[in-house]
Amino acid sequence: MNSRTCLVLCAGSVLLGACGGDPDASQYGADPKLPDPQSQLLPTMMIAKPADWGERRPIVPKGFRITAIATDLAIPRQTLVLPNGDILIAEGRGGYAPKLTPKDVIAAHIKAKGSSPVKGGNRLTLVRDRDGDGAYEVRTAFAENLNAPYGLALVGNQLFVANQDALVRFDYQDGQLNASGAPVTVTGLPFAINHHWTKSLAASADGLFLYVGIGSNSNITERGMTAETDRAMVWQVDARTGAHKIFATGLRNPTALAMQPGTGRLWAVVNERDEIGPNLVPDYLTSVREGGFYGWPFSYWGKNVDVRVRPQDPERVATAIAPDYALGSHVAALGVAFSAPTMGAQFADGVFVGEHGSWNRGLPVGYKVVFVPFRDGRPAGEPIDFVTGFQAEGLTHGRPVGVTVDPRGALIVADDLSNTVWRVTPEDGE
């Protein structure tokens, strides 16, 4: 089976080989069009063949340029711009949940064809632009022997890292090139099975609380509800004591978190469920309300019931909150960052979203970074393509994950297929 094989087992018929066209995938905004769910014993699967960049580069809007500032990494996921301009890169690969059915084995095989064969680094790499010319000449291993690090946050002189099994911290001093000691555990995180292993992270503006996004242990409770204890939710963690409480629930896989400047409002991008059709269910960007329930597993996009879940829970569905903004089904949003005026007038107010790219569609979607414009603190308008060209002519050259805005006017993009970190700047900037 090659990496462009498409498998569809739908309503009793099996198709192997080239896939037909998918329905319209333009599901953006607050009120996306949701088709009827399809019954799929095996989901539609398609991942374009990975290939080196060669002479190609990602494509950015006119007036911007893109450069690779770190290459030959070991699965870069998320990045953090430090106060002095240094950039930390979290590298790792986690998960390894056991396969339950032949379907899982097939899906895992195909998805693996679209990922890097490099072993995850389990480390934080630091890069530095010593002279401010846009080239990051210094590169060091800031911390090693971590456990699939993903989310990053700096609060004062404490650097927090969300490993797949624990939230940890390091002491940090401005300009430091290497961690001065072993990490201190703040709190353990759900680790058993770990189907969705990434642990996203954001800090409150006052630094008192940390927010950790924890994904579900299944697509749609195949392992039973007991396996979902403390999963598919956001925790609020006291940064000083490590005490935690549940902040919001029903978020199938909150892969990236960001605090909105000036409002103190937490936002997330969330990967929704699979296997009910190429245009269900839209992944989304949403503000996260304390105490809010966002539907998983019982419903999607508010109160649309998922009949596969047993037993049902109508009382909970009645409270389900519809997300703020649909990004499109199966785009696999893995990064989110609020913009800044230094990014230029068109991109001054909104968020950048890194879309890793689909596997559960015949026609791929995602594989790009988009900008979602905001007005009056809320998403407003269609997303704007900002970094594209990760796929071309049936080949996949890169897959964006984390996105970070450098206050000096750059967007940092982690690409975990080509193992590169890209930097996008206005042409008149450094």
Secondary structure, DSSP 8 states (H G I E B T S, - for coil): --TT-EEEEETTEEEEES----------BSS--------EEE------EE---TT---B--TTEEEEEEE-S-S-EEEEEE-TTS-EEEEE---------SHHHHHHHHHHHHTS--S----EEEEEE-SSSSS---EEEEEE-S-SS--EEEEETTEEEEE-SSEEEEEE--TT--S-SS--EEEEE---SS-SS--EEEEE-TTSSEEEEEE--SSSSSTT-GGGGTT-SEEEEEETTT--EEEEEE--S-EEEEEE-TTT--EEEEE----SS-TT-SEEEEEE--TT-B--TTTEETTTEE-TTSSS--HHHHTT----SEEEEET--EEEEEE--GGG-GGGSSEEEEEE---SSSSS----EEEEEEEETTEE-S--EEEEB-SEETTEE---EEEEEEETTTEEEEEETTTTEEEEEEETT--
